[in-house]
Protein backbone atom coordinates (compact mmCIF):
# COMPACT_ATOMS: atom_id res chain seq x y z
CA UNK A 1 0.00 0.00 0.00
CA UNK A 2 2.78 2.38 0.99
CA UNK A 3 4.68 1.50 -2.16
CA UNK A 4 1.63 2.37 -4.27
CA UNK A 5 1.22 5.75 -2.55
CA UNK A 6 4.91 6.52 -3.05
CA UNK A 7 4.72 5.80 -6.78
CA UNK A 8 1.53 7.84 -7.10
CA UNK A 9 3.10 10.86 -5.38
CA UNK A 10 6.24 10.63 -7.52
CA UNK A 11 4.15 10.52 -10.69
CA UNK A 12 2.17 13.56 -9.52
CA UNK A 13 5.37 15.53 -8.89
CA UNK A 14 6.75 14.70 -12.35
CA UNK A 15 3.48 15.62 -14.08
CA UNK A 16 3.25 18.83 -12.09
CA UNK A 17 6.80 19.80 -12.98
CA UNK A 18 6.13 19.12 -16.66
CA UNK A 19 2.97 21.20 -16.57
CA UNK A 20 4.92 24.05 -14.94
CA UNK A 21 7.57 23.95 -17.66
CA UNK A 22 4.92 24.02 -20.38
CA UNK A 23 3.08 26.79 -18.58
CA UNK A 24 6.08 29.18 -18.47
CA UNK A 25 6.30 29.95 -22.22
CA UNK A 26 2.53 30.15 -22.39
CA UNK A 27 2.52 32.62 -19.51
CA UNK A 28 5.13 34.83 -21.23
CA UNK A 29 3.19 34.67 -24.49
CA UNK A 30 -0.04 35.54 -22.68
CA UNK A 31 1.61 38.57 -21.03
CA UNK A 32 2.86 39.82 -24.40
CA UNK A 33 -0.60 39.35 -25.94
CA UNK A 34 -2.20 41.26 -23.08
CA UNK A 35 0.30 44.09 -23.56
CA UNK A 36 -0.55 44.30 -27.27
CA UNK A 37 -4.28 44.21 -26.55
CA UNK A 38 -3.93 46.94 -23.95
CA UNK A 39 -1.97 49.23 -26.25
CA UNK A 40 -4.33 48.62 -29.16
CA UNK A 41 -7.30 49.29 -26.87
CA UNK A 42 -5.83 52.66 -25.94
CA UNK A 43 -5.30 53.50 -29.60
CA UNK A 44 -8.81 52.31 -30.50
CA UNK A 45 -10.44 54.57 -27.89
CA UNK A 46 -8.32 57.51 -29.01
CA UNK A 47 -9.29 56.95 -32.65
CA UNK A 48 -12.92 56.55 -31.62
CA UNK A 49 -12.89 59.86 -29.74
CA UNK A 50 -11.19 61.55 -32.70
CA UNK A 51 -13.66 60.04 -35.18
CA UNK A 52 -10.90 58.43 -37.28
CA UNK A 53 -11.99 54.77 -37.13
CA UNK A 54 -13.39 55.01 -40.67
CA UNK A 55 -16.08 52.44 -39.87
CA UNK A 56 -13.66 49.89 -38.36
CA UNK A 57 -14.97 47.73 -35.54
CA UNK A 58 -12.85 46.55 -32.62
CA UNK A 59 -11.92 43.11 -34.08
CA UNK A 60 -10.69 44.66 -37.32
CA UNK A 61 -8.84 47.43 -35.51
CA UNK A 62 -7.20 44.95 -33.12
CA UNK A 63 -6.03 42.75 -35.98
CA UNK A 64 -4.45 45.68 -37.87
CA UNK A 65 -2.98 47.20 -34.72
CA UNK A 66 -1.45 43.89 -33.55
CA UNK A 67 0.20 43.28 -36.92
CA UNK A 68 1.60 46.83 -36.90
CA UNK A 69 3.09 46.46 -33.41
CA UNK A 70 4.71 43.12 -34.29
CA UNK A 71 6.22 44.64 -37.43
CA UNK A 72 7.65 47.59 -35.47
CA UNK A 73 9.15 45.26 -32.85
CA UNK A 74 10.83 43.08 -35.48
CA UNK A 75 12.18 45.96 -37.56
CA UNK A 76 15.98 46.25 -37.31
CA UNK A 77 17.59 49.47 -36.16
CA UNK A 78 18.60 51.70 -39.07
CA UNK A 79 22.26 51.34 -40.00
CA UNK A 80 24.49 54.35 -39.49
CA UNK A 81 24.99 56.25 -42.71
CA UNK A 82 28.47 56.07 -44.17
CA UNK A 83 30.35 59.37 -43.75
CA UNK A 84 30.60 61.54 -46.84
CA UNK A 85 33.96 62.49 -48.31
CA UNK A 86 33.63 65.95 -46.75
CA UNK A 87 32.87 64.54 -43.29
CA UNK A 88 35.82 62.14 -43.52
CA UNK A 89 38.06 65.05 -44.48
CA UNK A 90 36.81 67.15 -41.55
CA UNK A 91 37.36 64.23 -39.17
CA UNK A 92 40.94 63.80 -40.36
CA UNK A 93 41.81 67.48 -39.80
CA UNK A 94 42.59 67.27 -36.04
CA UNK A 95 45.06 64.42 -36.62
CA UNK A 96 46.75 66.40 -39.37
CA UNK A 97 46.89 69.50 -37.19
CA UNK A 98 48.35 67.50 -34.34
CA UNK A 99 51.04 66.06 -36.58
CA UNK A 100 51.97 69.55 -37.76
CA UNK A 101 52.00 71.07 -34.26
CA UNK A 102 55.30 72.67 -33.25
CA UNK A 103 57.66 70.71 -31.03
CA UNK A 104 57.37 71.45 -27.33
CA UNK A 105 59.40 70.59 -24.27
CA UNK A 106 60.50 67.02 -24.00
CA UNK A 107 60.48 66.30 -27.74
CA UNK A 108 64.16 66.74 -28.58
CA UNK A 109 65.55 63.96 -30.71
CA UNK A 110 68.24 61.69 -29.26
CA UNK A 111 70.76 63.22 -31.67
CA UNK A 112 69.86 66.77 -30.58
CA UNK A 113 70.07 65.80 -26.90
CA UNK A 114 73.55 64.32 -27.27
CA UNK A 115 74.73 67.32 -29.31
CA UNK A 116 73.41 69.85 -26.79
CA UNK A 117 74.77 67.96 -23.79
CA UNK A 118 78.17 67.68 -25.47
CA UNK A 119 78.24 71.45 -26.01
CA UNK A 120 77.28 72.09 -22.39
CA UNK A 121 79.85 69.56 -21.16
CA UNK A 122 82.66 71.30 -23.01
CA UNK A 123 81.50 74.68 -21.69
CA UNK A 124 81.42 73.39 -18.11
CA UNK A 125 84.81 71.75 -18.57
CA UNK A 126 86.30 75.01 -19.82
CA UNK A 127 84.72 76.93 -16.96
CA UNK A 128 85.84 74.35 -14.40
CA UNK A 129 82.31 73.70 -13.15
CA UNK A 130 82.04 69.93 -13.73
CA UNK A 131 82.57 69.27 -10.02
CA UNK A 132 84.28 65.96 -10.74
CA UNK A 133 81.56 64.68 -13.10
CA UNK A 134 82.60 62.44 -15.97
CA UNK A 135 80.89 62.48 -19.37
CA UNK A 136 78.50 59.55 -18.70
CA UNK A 137 77.25 61.14 -15.46
CA UNK A 138 76.95 64.57 -17.07
CA UNK A 139 75.12 63.15 -20.08
CA UNK A 140 72.60 61.31 -17.88
CA UNK A 141 71.75 64.39 -15.79
CA UNK A 142 71.72 66.67 -18.84
CA UNK A 143 69.41 64.33 -20.80
CA UNK A 144 66.91 64.17 -17.92
CA UNK A 145 66.89 67.96 -17.69
CA UNK A 146 66.31 68.43 -21.42
CA UNK A 147 63.48 65.90 -21.48
CA UNK A 148 61.65 67.48 -18.55
CA UNK A 149 62.23 71.11 -19.53
CA UNK A 150 59.11 73.24 -20.02
CA UNK A 151 60.83 76.52 -20.95
CA UNK A 152 59.48 76.72 -24.51
CA UNK A 153 55.86 76.09 -23.55
CA UNK A 154 55.29 79.76 -24.51
CA UNK A 155 56.77 81.86 -27.31
CA UNK A 156 59.71 83.99 -26.11
CA UNK A 157 59.80 87.74 -26.84
CA UNK A 158 61.01 88.71 -30.29
CA UNK A 159 64.77 89.39 -30.33
CA UNK A 160 65.47 92.95 -31.41
CA UNK A 161 69.24 92.80 -31.82
CA UNK A 162 71.23 89.90 -33.19
CA UNK A 163 73.96 88.71 -30.79
CA UNK A 164 77.52 89.59 -31.73
CA UNK A 165 80.20 86.99 -32.30
CA UNK A 166 81.88 87.99 -29.03
CA UNK A 167 78.70 87.55 -26.98
CA UNK A 168 77.94 84.24 -28.69
CA UNK A 169 81.45 82.97 -27.94
CA UNK A 170 81.15 84.05 -24.31
CA UNK A 171 77.77 82.34 -23.93
CA UNK A 172 79.24 79.12 -25.29
CA UNK A 173 82.00 78.97 -22.68
CA UNK A 174 80.77 80.81 -19.59
CA UNK A 175 78.23 79.21 -17.24
CA UNK A 176 74.80 80.79 -17.57
CA UNK A 177 72.81 81.97 -14.58
CA UNK A 178 69.32 83.29 -13.94
CA UNK A 179 68.50 86.87 -12.92
CA UNK A 180 68.95 85.83 -9.31
CA UNK A 181 72.38 84.37 -10.01
CA UNK A 182 71.22 80.76 -9.72
CA UNK A 183 72.82 78.39 -12.26
CA UNK A 184 70.47 77.43 -15.08
CA UNK A 185 69.45 73.83 -15.73
CA UNK A 186 70.59 72.07 -18.88
CA UNK A 187 67.10 72.50 -20.33
CA UNK A 188 67.06 76.25 -19.65
CA UNK A 189 70.53 76.66 -21.14
CA UNK A 190 69.41 74.81 -24.28
CA UNK A 191 66.30 76.98 -24.49
CA UNK A 192 68.36 80.18 -24.34
CA UNK A 193 70.71 78.78 -26.95
CA UNK A 194 67.80 78.10 -29.33
CA UNK A 195 66.46 81.62 -28.75
CA UNK A 196 69.85 83.11 -29.65
CA UNK A 197 70.23 80.99 -32.77
CA UNK A 198 66.65 81.49 -33.98
CA UNK A 199 66.87 85.21 -33.13
CA UNK A 200 70.00 85.59 -35.21
CA UNK A 201 68.38 83.78 -38.15
CA UNK A 202 65.23 85.89 -37.74
CA UNK A 203 67.13 89.17 -37.86
CA UNK A 204 69.04 88.07 -40.98
CA UNK A 205 65.81 86.93 -42.68
CA UNK A 206 64.13 90.26 -41.88
CA UNK A 207 67.11 92.24 -43.16
CA UNK A 208 67.02 90.38 -46.48
CA UNK A 209 63.19 90.39 -46.73
CA UNK A 210 63.00 86.59 -46.60
CA UNK A 211 60.49 86.15 -43.79
CA UNK A 212 57.74 85.52 -46.40
CA UNK A 213 55.06 87.25 -44.34
CA UNK A 214 55.79 85.21 -41.21
CA UNK A 215 55.49 86.69 -37.75
CA UNK A 216 58.06 86.01 -35.03
CA UNK A 217 55.86 83.40 -33.24
CA UNK A 218 55.49 81.48 -36.51
CA UNK A 219 59.18 81.73 -37.31
CA UNK A 220 60.16 80.74 -33.77
CA UNK A 221 57.88 77.71 -33.83
CA UNK A 222 59.43 76.38 -37.04
CA UNK A 223 63.00 77.21 -36.01
CA UNK A 224 62.59 75.76 -32.50
CA UNK A 225 61.14 72.55 -33.95
CA UNK A 226 64.02 72.23 -36.42
CA UNK A 227 66.72 72.77 -33.82
CA UNK A 228 65.18 70.27 -31.43
CA UNK A 229 65.20 67.65 -34.18
CA UNK A 230 68.75 68.21 -35.44
C-alpha positions in Angstrom: 0.0 0.0 0.0 2.8 2.4 1.0 4.7 1.5 -2.2 1.6 2.4 -4.3 1.2 5.7 -2.5 4.9 6.5 -3.1 4.7 5.8 -6.8 1.5 7.8 -7.1 3.1 10.9 -5.4 6.2 10.6 -7.5 4.2 10.5 -10.7 2.2 13.6 -9.5 5.4 15.5 -8.9 6.7 14.7 -12.3 3.5 15.6 -14.1 3.2 18.8 -12.1 6.8 19.8 -13.0 6.1 19.1 -16.7 3.0 21.2 -16.6 4.9 24.1 -14.9 7.6 23.9 -17.7 4.9 24.0 -20.4 3.1 26.8 -18.6 6.1 29.2 -18.5 6.3 29.9 -22.2 2.5 30.2 -22.4 2.5 32.6 -19.5 5.1 34.8 -21.2 3.2 34.7 -24.5 0.0 35.5 -22.7 1.6 38.6 -21.0 2.9 39.8 -24.4 -0.6 39.4 -25.9 -2.2 41.3 -23.1 0.3 44.1 -23.6 -0.6 44.3 -27.3 -4.3 44.2 -26.5 -3.9 46.9 -23.9 -2.0 49.2 -26.3 -4.3 48.6 -29.2 -7.3 49.3 -26.9 -5.8 52.7 -25.9 -5.3 53.5 -29.6 -8.8 52.3 -30.5 -10.4 54.6 -27.9 -8.3 57.5 -29.0 -9.3 56.9 -32.6 -12.9 56.6 -31.6 -12.9 59.9 -29.7 -11.2 61.6 -32.7 -13.7 60.0 -35.2 -10.9 58.4 -37.3 -12.0 54.8 -37.1 -13.4 55.0 -40.7 -16.1 52.4 -39.9 -13.7 49.9 -38.4 -15.0 47.7 -35.5 -12.9 46.5 -32.6 -11.9 43.1 -34.1 -10.7 44.7 -37.3 -8.8 47.4 -35.5 -7.2 44.9 -33.1 -6.0 42.7 -36.0 -4.4 45.7 -37.9 -3.0 47.2 -34.7 -1.4 43.9 -33.6 0.2 43.3 -36.9 1.6 46.8 -36.9 3.1 46.5 -33.4 4.7 43.1 -34.3 6.2 44.6 -37.4 7.7 47.6 -35.5 9.1 45.3 -32.8 10.8 43.1 -35.5 12.2 46.0 -37.6 16.0 46.2 -37.3 17.6 49.5 -36.2 18.6 51.7 -39.1 22.3 51.3 -40.0 24.5 54.3 -39.5 25.0 56.3 -42.7 28.5 56.1 -44.2 30.4 59.4 -43.7 30.6 61.5 -46.8 34.0 62.5 -48.3 33.6 65.9 -46.8 32.9 64.5 -43.3 35.8 62.1 -43.5 38.1 65.1 -44.5 36.8 67.2 -41.5 37.4 64.2 -39.2 40.9 63.8 -40.4 41.8 67.5 -39.8 42.6 67.3 -36.0 45.1 64.4 -36.6 46.8 66.4 -39.4 46.9 69.5 -37.2 48.3 67.5 -34.3 51.0 66.1 -36.6 52.0 69.6 -37.8 52.0 71.1 -34.3 55.3 72.7 -33.2 57.7 70.7 -31.0 57.4 71.5 -27.3 59.4 70.6 -24.3 60.5 67.0 -24.0 60.5 66.3 -27.7 64.2 66.7 -28.6 65.6 64.0 -30.7 68.2 61.7 -29.3 70.8 63.2 -31.7 69.9 66.8 -30.6 70.1 65.8 -26.9 73.5 64.3 -27.3 74.7 67.3 -29.3 73.4 69.8 -26.8 74.8 68.0 -23.8 78.2 67.7 -25.5 78.2 71.5 -26.0 77.3 72.1 -22.4 79.9 69.6 -21.2 82.7 71.3 -23.0 81.5 74.7 -21.7 81.4 73.4 -18.1 84.8 71.7 -18.6 86.3 75.0 -19.8 84.7 76.9 -17.0 85.8 74.3 -14.4 82.3 73.7 -13.2 82.0 69.9 -13.7 82.6 69.3 -10.0 84.3 66.0 -10.7 81.6 64.7 -13.1 82.6 62.4 -16.0 80.9 62.5 -19.4 78.5 59.5 -18.7 77.3 61.1 -15.5 77.0 64.6 -17.1 75.1 63.2 -20.1 72.6 61.3 -17.9 71.8 64.4 -15.8 71.7 66.7 -18.8 69.4 64.3 -20.8 66.9 64.2 -17.9 66.9 68.0 -17.7 66.3 68.4 -21.4 63.5 65.9 -21.5 61.7 67.5 -18.5 62.2 71.1 -19.5 59.1 73.2 -20.0 60.8 76.5 -20.9 59.5 76.7 -24.5 55.9 76.1 -23.5 55.3 79.8 -24.5 56.8 81.9 -27.3 59.7 84.0 -26.1 59.8 87.7 -26.8 61.0 88.7 -30.3 64.8 89.4 -30.3 65.5 93.0 -31.4 69.2 92.8 -31.8 71.2 89.9 -33.2 74.0 88.7 -30.8 77.5 89.6 -31.7 80.2 87.0 -32.3 81.9 88.0 -29.0 78.7 87.5 -27.0 77.9 84.2 -28.7 81.4 83.0 -27.9 81.2 84.1 -24.3 77.8 82.3 -23.9 79.2 79.1 -25.3 82.0 79.0 -22.7 80.8 80.8 -19.6 78.2 79.2 -17.2 74.8 80.8 -17.6 72.8 82.0 -14.6 69.3 83.3 -13.9 68.5 86.9 -12.9 68.9 85.8 -9.3 72.4 84.4 -10.0 71.2 80.8 -9.7 72.8 78.4 -12.3 70.5 77.4 -15.1 69.5 73.8 -15.7 70.6 72.1 -18.9 67.1 72.5 -20.3 67.1 76.2 -19.6 70.5 76.7 -21.1 69.4 74.8 -24.3 66.3 77.0 -24.5 68.4 80.2 -24.3 70.7 78.8 -27.0 67.8 78.1 -29.3 66.5 81.6 -28.8 69.8 83.1 -29.6 70.2 81.0 -32.8 66.7 81.5 -34.0 66.9 85.2 -33.1 70.0 85.6 -35.2 68.4 83.8 -38.1 65.2 85.9 -37.7 67.1 89.2 -37.9 69.0 88.1 -41.0 65.8 86.9 -42.7 64.1 90.3 -41.9 67.1 92.2 -43.2 67.0 90.4 -46.5 63.2 90.4 -46.7 63.0 86.6 -46.6 60.5 86.1 -43.8 57.7 85.5 -46.4 55.1 87.2 -44.3 55.8 85.2 -41.2 55.5 86.7 -37.7 58.1 86.0 -35.0 55.9 83.4 -33.2 55.5 81.5 -36.5 59.2 81.7 -37.3 60.2 80.7 -33.8 57.9 77.7 -33.8 59.4 76.4 -37.0 63.0 77.2 -36.0 62.6 75.8 -32.5 61.1 72.5 -33.9 64.0 72.2 -36.4 66.7 72.8 -33.8 65.2 70.3 -31.4 65.2 67.6 -34.2 68.8 68.2 -35.4 
